[in-house]
Structures are given as structure tokens and as C-alpha cells.
């Protein structure tokens, strides 16, 4: 039996203004400009530029107020004519700063690797069908530079999507041509083929060690990946010196040729959100505001609203029009307030981080980093942890020793014999130094590294050593072994 009942409950919901602030807070400076341009397009009541001087604006308002004194119960025009609400807005730190001009050096944009490959494809004497197949193969290359999809499946794709009938043999023939393009190793189907393609380019120099390297990859690839050099040497019957030179040659090859240029991380650029300067021990922090223009509420829209307030003919259509104007004015004010709130939150958070990690920011010494979690900063600035997390995500600070993501400064604490906590960053730094100083013929195991760290006073378990080593992208001892 169905029953209809009415329940009353309390709940929390974010207002449109809060949602707008959250969205603005989490985007970095590089995206803020496009977000502001988007808002300028959809809201005609929001304008770019500086407002008229406040005194002149106030005098005009006073004269208008003396001429007429009409009010409306539904709409309060004063809300939109106050100087503090309708005045100009400009991001903090927008003043001239010659140092900022010199310090900002974003990477230049580069031609994408796809465009480079298509250009090389155009230099080949191919017919229309072969050209279409070549373009499709280039489009199938992933960000690492590989074609990981099987050629048989690509044949099916061409038949269904491009109406091109082809065979694996024809595909492979064109793929071999693409594999001659720069960068070397592009278009390989696996790591083994990628390395061989690069070595074959070197073989044109007829270098003795290249031939050994090719034999290692062709016939002893599994042993090579496991670093079983003694087995390789025995099977190939080469000297210690020749084997060492061949292995070094292989390790200098590029396993990801797709990152040689184009749309990888180096084709984008980072614009820091904060600038931090050490002025004789005093840390000075400013917001980078190059991407944020001055914003103001449209004067013409405010005048339109004011005209309605003074009008005696308030018919339905006119009232609908002014409702639209009011919505746009509200939207413009909310957006400007959200930008201001974003500024304030970013600066409060960054100042707190700088205060917490003061010793580190003086010299950039990783060993001076203190353990710090999101909760520490949130409690200090009396904000929610999620707010601090949004600030730390995708934000960068430019210092005298490099541009650093804010997430870098947050780390767990490791207990020490002295009773204090050491930052996991500090432990990782020491761990990295130990591995770099190890004897490469007998690399240190995780158990040995654990004992060495414990001897230094860091109470750390072997599994934590393994976790930190993996986070540093350092392989296990067996794979670190060198001849």
C-alpha cells in the first residue's frame, strides 16, 4: 500500500555566489583570464576598465538626488550606485613591477609533434589513399610517440570510418615510412622497436658499439630489462668495456620520443600565481595579476536602471526589462566580489604557508621543510580544509630558486629520535642522496636503506622506504645495478 507523507528537514546548500567563488578559487592564473573573458561575453553589465573618479561620481549622484526623490519597494537603486559596489576593480599587485617583468619567463609555444609529422608526410611521394592512411596512422600515435593499437584493428577502423579498404601489409609499409621521420623512434609499436629504430639511425655511423647494442635489444631484451649483464656478456662474448659502452648507449636513448616536442608539458607554460621575494629576511608576497584586467559594473546599465526608477510608466514590459537589467547587475557585482574574495583567500593562504615554511624560503634548502598538512593551514587562517586544498591545487609560487607548486610544501611528518617530526620531504631528500652515493655495482637494498635512515635518527619502516623510493621514481636495487 502506497502512502504519501510530508516531511520537514534541515539541510545546507551552497548559494550561487558560493559556487561561483569555489569555481574561481580552484582555477590557476593561466585560466583566470579566459574565465573573465567568458563572463564579460555573457554579462553586458560587466565591463573591463577603470571606473571614473569616485568624487566626480558622487557629485553626479548628489545632483540627481536633489532633482528627484522617487523610491520603489521592489528595487533599491542605491545598491547599484554606491561607489564601493559599482566602483572599478583591479587585481592586487597590478602596479608596475620591473622585477616581475624580468622574472616571468613562460616557455614559448612550439609546433605540435602531429603537425611536424604531417609536414614530413607531405614530403613523401604518396598517392591520395596512402596519404589518408598515413594521416590516420599519425593520428593514432599517442603522447609517448607509440602506435599501441594493432594494425588489424586500424584496418577495420579505416574501412568503417574512412571507407578505405587496406591490408596490414600496406599499413605496415606506410608505417615503416613514418618511422623514418624525426624524432627517431616515433611510431614504434613497443619499447623494443622504439629502441631499435633509434639504434639503426646510429648504425649509419658504423659504430662498433651500436652493433652490440642492436644485438642486445634484438636477442637479449628480457635479460637487458632485468639487468642480467653477466648472461648477456656470456651469450654475446664481448668484453667488459664493449658491454659497458653498449649498455650506456642504450640507456641514453629516448623511451618516449613523443615527448621530444609538441604538445607535451614543455609546449605549455606555467605562469606563477604568486611572487615571493626575500628582502633581507623579510618575505614579501604579491599576486601575479597580469592575466586579470580591471573590472567594473557598467555605468550605462546602472543609468538604465536609474532611469526606470524615475519613470512613472511602469508597465509590464518595462518591468520585465528592468528585471533582466537587475539580474545582470547582480551577476556583475557577484563576479567582482568573487574575484576579490579569491584574491584575499589566495594571499591569506600563501602568507600562512610562507610563515610556516619560513626557514625553507630563506635559502630553498629542502632539509628545512617542516611537516605541514592542509589542516595546519586551514586552522591557522580559520578556513575549511577543502578551501585550502583548492588553493594548493594547480597553483605555483615563483621564488628566487625556482617556480614551485604549492602542493610541494605539504608533507607528512616522520618521528625522529629527538622527539621532533621531520618532513617526509626531508627524508626523501636524504634517501635520494644515499642512493646517489651508493656503489653502483652493489646498490643498497630497501632493508639496508631503512637501517641507514634509522641510524640517522629517522624512525621509518622498510615499506615506507619503498614507498618514498617509488615516489622518487627510483627503481629497486637490482635494476639500479651498473657495470
CORJORA-V7561 format. One record per pair of residues at least 24 apart in sequence whose C-alpha atoms are under 10 Angstrom apart, sorted by the first residue. I is the first residue (numbers start at 0). J is the second residue. D is the distance in whole Angstrom. If there is no record, write none. Layout:
i,j,d
I,J,D
I,J,D
//
This chain:
i,j,d
15,330,10
15,333,9
16,330,9
16,333,6
16,334,8
16,336,9
16,337,7
17,333,10
17,337,8
18,337,10
19,333,8
19,334,7
19,336,10
19,337,7
19,338,9
20,333,9
20,334,8
20,336,9
20,337,5
20,338,7
20,339,9
20,340,7
20,341,7
21,337,9
21,340,10
21,341,9
21,385,10
21,386,8
21,389,8
21,390,10
22,337,10
22,341,10
22,389,9
23,334,9
23,337,7
23,338,7
23,340,9
23,341,7
23,342,10
23,389,10
24,337,9
24,338,8
24,340,9
24,341,5
24,342,9
24,344,8
24,345,8
24,386,8
24,387,10
24,389,6
24,390,6
24,391,10
24,392,10
25,341,9
25,345,10
25,386,9
25,387,10
25,388,8
25,389,5
25,390,6
25,391,8
25,392,7
25,393,8
25,394,8
26,389,8
26,390,8
26,392,8
26,393,7
26,394,8
27,269,10
27,270,9
27,271,9
27,272,7
27,389,10
27,390,9
27,391,10
27,392,8
27,393,6
27,394,6
27,395,8
28,269,9
28,270,7
28,271,7
28,272,6
28,273,9
28,286,10
28,287,8
28,288,8
28,289,9
28,290,7
28,291,8
28,393,9
28,394,8
28,395,9
29,268,9
29,269,7
29,270,6
29,271,8
29,272,8
29,289,10
29,290,7
29,291,10
29,393,10
29,394,10
30,270,10
30,290,8
30,291,10
31,288,10
31,290,7
31,291,7
31,292,10
31,338,10
32,288,10
32,289,9
32,290,5
32,291,6
32,292,8
33,290,9
33,291,9
34,291,10
35,290,9
35,291,8
35,292,8
35,294,9
35,334,9
35,335,10
35,338,9
36,291,10
36,292,10
38,330,9
38,331,9
38,334,8
39,294,9
39,331,9
41,327,9
42,297,10
42,326,10
42,327,6
42,328,9
42,330,7
42,331,7
43,296,9
43,297,7
43,299,10
43,300,8
43,324,9
43,327,7
43,328,9
43,330,10
43,331,9
44,295,9
44,296,6
44,297,5
44,298,8
44,299,8
44,300,6
44,301,8
44,324,8
44,325,9
44,326,9
44,327,6
44,328,6
44,329,9
44,330,8
44,331,6
44,332,9
45,294,7
45,295,6
45,296,5
45,297,6
45,298,9
45,300,9
45,327,8
45,328,8
45,329,10
45,330,8
45,331,5
45,332,8
45,334,9
45,335,9
46,87,9
46,292,10
46,293,8
46,294,6
46,295,5
46,296,6
46,297,6
46,298,9
46,331,9
47,87,9
47,88,9
47,89,10
47,291,10
47,292,7
47,293,6
47,294,5
47,295,6
47,296,9
47,297,9
48,87,7
48,88,8
48,89,9
48,292,7
48,293,5
48,294,6
48,295,7
48,296,10
48,297,10
49,86,8
49,87,5
49,88,7
49,89,8
49,292,9
49,293,6
49,294,7
49,295,7
49,296,10
50,82,9
50,85,8
50,86,6
50,87,4
50,88,8
50,293,9
50,294,8
50,295,6
50,296,8
50,297,9
50,298,9
51,82,10
51,86,8
51,87,8
51,298,9
52,82,9
52,86,9
52,87,9
53,81,10
53,82,6
53,83,9
53,86,8
53,87,9
54,82,9
56,80,9
56,81,9
56,82,8
56,86,9
57,81,8
57,82,8
63,305,10
67,309,8
68,308,10
68,309,8
69,308,7
69,309,6
69,310,9
69,311,10
70,308,7
70,309,8
71,307,10
71,308,7
71,309,9
74,304,9
74,308,8
74,321,10
74,322,9
74,325,9
75,304,10
75,305,10
75,308,9
76,301,8
76,302,10
76,304,7
76,305,6
76,306,10
76,307,9
76,308,7
76,325,9
77,301,10
77,305,9
78,301,10
78,328,10
78,329,10
79,296,9
79,298,10
79,300,10
79,301,6
79,302,10
79,304,9
79,305,9
79,325,9
79,328,8
79,329,9
79,332,9
80,296,10
80,298,9
80,301,7
80,302,9
80,304,10
80,305,9
84,295,9
84,296,8
84,332,7
84,333,10
84,335,9
84,336,9
85,294,10
85,295,6
85,296,5
85,297,8
85,298,8
85,301,9
85,328,9
85,331,9
85,332,7
85,335,9
86,294,9
86,295,6
86,296,7
86,297,10
86,298,10
86,332,10
87,293,7
87,294,6
87,295,5
87,296,7
87,297,10
87,335,9
88,292,9
88,293,5
88,294,5
88,295,6
88,296,9
88,335,7
88,336,9
88,338,9
88,339,8
89,288,9
89,291,8
89,292,7
89,293,4
89,294,6
89,295,9
89,335,10
89,338,10
89,339,9
90,286,8
90,287,9
90,288,6
90,289,9
90,290,9
90,291,6
90,292,7
90,293,7
90,294,9
90,338,8
90,339,8
90,342,8
91,285,8
91,286,7
91,287,8
91,288,7
91,291,10
91,339,9
91,342,8
91,343,9
91,346,10
92,274,10
92,284,10
92,285,6
92,286,6
92,287,7
92,288,6
92,289,9
93,285,9
93,286,8
93,287,8
93,288,6
93,289,7
93,290,10
93,291,9
93,292,9
93,293,9
94,288,9
94,289,10
98,274,10
99,274,8
99,285,10
99,287,8
99,289,10
99,397,10
100,289,10
102,274,9
102,397,8
102,398,9
102,399,9
103,269,9
103,270,7
103,271,8
103,274,10
103,287,10
103,397,9
103,402,10
104,268,9
104,269,9
104,270,8
104,271,10
105,267,8
105,268,5
105,269,6
105,270,6
105,271,9
106,264,10
106,265,7
106,266,7
106,267,7
106,268,5
106,269,8
106,270,9
107,265,9
107,266,7
107,267,8
107,268,7
108,261,9
108,262,9
108,265,8
108,266,5
108,267,7
108,268,8
109,260,7
109,261,6
109,262,8
109,263,10
109,265,9
109,266,6
109,267,9
110,260,8
110,261,5
110,262,8
110,266,8
111,257,10
111,260,7
111,261,3
111,262,5
111,263,9
111,266,8
112,137,10
112,140,10
112,142,9
112,144,9
112,181,9
112,182,9
112,185,10
112,256,10
112,257,7
112,258,8
112,259,8
112,260,6
112,261,4
112,262,7
112,263,9
113,137,7
113,138,7
113,139,10
113,140,9
113,142,10
113,144,10
113,257,9
113,260,10
113,261,7
113,262,9
114,261,8
115,180,9
115,181,8
115,182,9
115,260,9
115,261,8
116,177,8
116,180,7
116,181,8
116,182,9
116,185,9
117,177,10
117,180,10
119,177,8
119,179,10
119,180,7
119,181,8
120,173,10
120,176,9
120,177,7
120,180,8
123,176,9
123,177,10
125,173,9
128,163,8
128,164,9
128,165,9
129,163,10
129,165,10
129,169,9
129,170,9
129,172,10
129,173,7
130,173,9
131,157,9
131,161,9
131,163,9
132,157,8
132,161,9
132,163,8
132,165,9
132,169,9
132,170,7
132,173,8
132,174,9
133,170,8
133,173,6
133,174,7
133,176,9
133,177,8
134,177,10
135,161,9
136,170,8
136,171,10
136,173,9
136,174,7
136,177,9
136,186,8
137,174,9
137,177,8
137,185,10
137,186,8
139,186,9
140,185,8
140,186,6
140,187,9
140,188,9
140,257,8
141,185,10
141,186,9
141,255,10
141,257,7
142,255,8
142,256,9
142,257,5
142,258,7
142,261,9
142,262,8
142,263,7
143,185,9
143,186,9
143,187,10
143,254,8
143,255,5
143,256,6
143,257,4
143,258,6
143,259,9
143,263,9
144,182,9
144,183,10
144,184,8
144,185,5
144,186,6
144,187,7
144,188,9
144,189,10
144,193,9
144,254,9
144,255,6
144,256,5
144,257,4
144,258,7
144,259,9
145,184,8
145,185,6
145,186,5
145,187,5
145,188,6
145,189,7
145,190,9
145,192,10
145,193,8
145,254,10
145,255,8
145,256,8
145,257,7
146,174,10
146,185,9
146,186,6
146,187,6
146,188,5
146,189,8
147,186,9
147,187,8
147,188,5
147,189,7
148,188,8
149,188,8
150,174,10
150,188,10
181,256,9
181,259,9
182,253,10
182,256,6
182,257,8
182,258,9
182,259,7
182,260,8
183,252,9
183,253,9
183,256,7
183,257,10
183,259,9
184,252,9
184,253,8
184,254,8
184,255,8
184,256,6
184,257,9
185,254,10
185,255,8
185,256,6
185,257,7
185,258,10
185,259,10
186,256,9
186,257,9
187,255,10
187,256,9
189,254,10
190,216,10
190,253,10
190,254,7
190,255,9
191,216,7
191,217,8
191,220,7
191,221,10
191,254,9
192,216,9
192,217,9
193,252,9
193,253,8
193,254,7
193,255,8
193,256,8
194,249,7
194,250,10
194,252,7
194,253,8
194,254,7
194,255,10
194,256,10
195,249,9
195,252,10
197,249,9
197,252,7
197,253,8
197,254,10
197,256,10
198,248,9
198,249,8
198,252,8
207,241,9
207,244,10
207,245,9
208,240,10
208,241,6
208,242,8
208,243,9
208,244,6
208,245,5
208,246,9
208,247,10
208,248,8
209,241,10
209,244,9
209,245,7
209,246,10
209,248,8
209,249,9
210,245,8
211,235,8
211,237,8
211,241,8
211,242,8
211,244,9
211,245,6
211,246,9
211,248,10
212,241,9
212,242,8
212,243,10
212,244,9
212,245,5
212,246,7
212,247,9
212,248,7
212,249,7
213,245,9
213,249,9
214,245,10
215,242,9
215,245,8
215,246,9
215,249,9
216,246,10
216,249,9
223,249,10
223,478,10
224,478,8
225,477,8
225,478,7
225,480,10
226,477,7
226,478,6
226,479,8
226,480,7
226,481,8
226,482,10
227,477,9
227,478,9
227,480,9
228,480,9
228,481,9
228,482,8
229,482,10
239,482,8
240,482,9
242,482,9
243,481,9
243,482,6
244,482,10
246,481,9
246,482,9
247,481,10
247,482,10
269,393,10
269,394,9
269,395,8
269,402,9
270,394,9
270,395,8
270,396,9
270,397,9
270,402,9
271,393,10
271,394,7
271,395,5
271,396,5
271,397,6
271,398,10
271,402,7
271,403,8
271,404,9
272,345,9
272,346,10
272,349,10
272,393,9
272,394,6
272,395,5
272,396,6
272,397,8
272,402,10
272,404,10
272,405,10
273,345,9
273,346,8
273,349,8
273,394,8
273,395,7
273,396,5
273,397,6
273,398,9
273,402,9
273,403,10
273,405,10
274,395,9
274,396,6
274,397,5
274,398,6
274,399,9
274,402,9
275,349,9
275,350,10
275,353,9
275,360,9
275,396,7
275,397,6
275,398,5
275,399,8
275,402,10
276,360,9
276,361,9
276,397,9
276,398,6
276,399,7
277,360,8
277,361,7
277,362,9
277,398,9
277,399,8
278,361,10
279,361,9
280,357,9
280,358,10
280,360,9
280,361,7
281,357,9
281,361,9
282,350,9
282,353,8
282,354,9
282,357,8
282,360,8
282,361,8
283,350,9
283,353,9
284,346,8
284,349,8
284,350,7
284,353,9
284,396,9
284,397,10
284,398,10
285,346,8
285,349,9
285,350,10
285,396,10
286,342,8
286,343,10
286,345,8
286,346,7
286,349,10
286,396,9
287,396,9
287,397,10
288,342,10
291,338,9
293,335,10
294,331,9
294,332,10
294,334,9
294,335,7
294,338,10
295,331,8
295,332,8
295,334,10
295,335,8
296,327,10
296,328,7
296,329,9
296,330,10
296,331,6
296,332,7
296,334,10
296,335,8
297,327,10
297,328,8
297,331,9
300,324,7
300,325,9
300,327,9
300,328,7
301,325,9
301,328,8
304,328,9
341,390,9
344,380,9
344,382,9
344,386,9
344,387,9
344,390,8
345,386,10
345,387,9
345,389,10
345,390,6
345,391,9
345,394,9
346,390,10
347,376,10
347,379,10
347,380,7
347,387,10
348,376,7
348,377,8
348,379,9
348,380,7
348,382,9
348,386,9
348,387,7
348,390,7
348,391,9
349,376,9
349,387,10
349,390,9
349,391,9
349,396,9
349,405,8
350,376,10
350,380,10
351,375,10
351,376,7
351,377,9
351,379,7
351,380,7
352,376,7
352,379,10
352,405,9
352,408,8
352,409,9
353,408,10
355,379,10
355,408,10
356,408,8
356,409,10
359,408,10
360,398,8
360,399,9
360,400,9
361,398,10
361,399,9
361,400,10
362,398,10
362,399,9
362,400,8
363,398,9
363,399,8
363,400,6
363,401,9
364,400,10
364,425,9
365,408,10
365,422,9
365,424,7
365,425,6
365,426,10
365,427,9
365,428,7
365,429,10
366,421,9
366,422,8
366,423,10
366,424,7
366,425,5
366,426,8
366,427,9
366,428,7
366,429,8
367,421,9
367,422,8
367,424,9
367,425,7
368,407,10
368,408,7
368,409,9
368,410,9
368,421,8
368,422,6
368,423,9
368,424,7
368,425,7
369,408,8
369,409,9
369,410,8
369,411,9
369,412,8
369,420,8
369,421,6
369,422,5
369,423,9
369,424,8
369,425,8
370,408,8
370,409,7
370,410,5
370,411,5
370,412,5
370,413,8
370,420,7
370,421,6
370,422,4
370,423,7
370,424,8
370,425,9
371,408,7
371,409,5
371,410,5
371,411,6
371,412,7
371,421,10
371,422,8
371,423,10
372,406,10
372,408,9
372,409,5
372,410,6
372,411,7
372,412,9
373,406,10
373,408,10
373,409,7
373,410,9
375,409,10
376,409,10
413,457,7
413,458,7
413,459,7
414,456,9
414,457,6
414,458,6
414,459,8
415,453,9
415,455,9
415,456,5
415,457,5
415,458,6
415,459,9
416,453,9
416,454,10
416,455,9
416,456,5
416,457,7
416,458,7
417,456,8
417,457,9
418,456,10
420,457,9
420,458,10
421,457,8
421,458,10
423,467,8
424,467,9
426,452,8
426,457,8
426,459,9
426,464,9
426,467,9
427,464,9
427,466,10
427,467,6
427,468,8
427,470,9
427,471,8
428,467,10
428,471,9
429,455,10
430,464,8
430,467,8
430,468,8
430,471,9
431,467,9
431,468,8
431,471,8
431,473,9
434,468,9
434,473,9
434,476,9
434,479,9
437,479,10
438,479,10
438,480,9
438,481,9
439,476,9
439,479,7
439,480,5
439,481,5
439,482,8
440,476,10
440,477,10
440,479,9
440,480,5
440,481,5
440,482,6
441,476,8
441,477,9
441,479,9
441,480,7
441,481,8
441,482,10
442,475,9
442,476,5
442,477,7
442,478,9
442,479,6
442,480,6
442,481,9
443,475,9
443,476,6
443,477,9
443,479,9
443,480,9
444,475,7
444,476,5
444,477,8
445,475,8
445,476,8
//
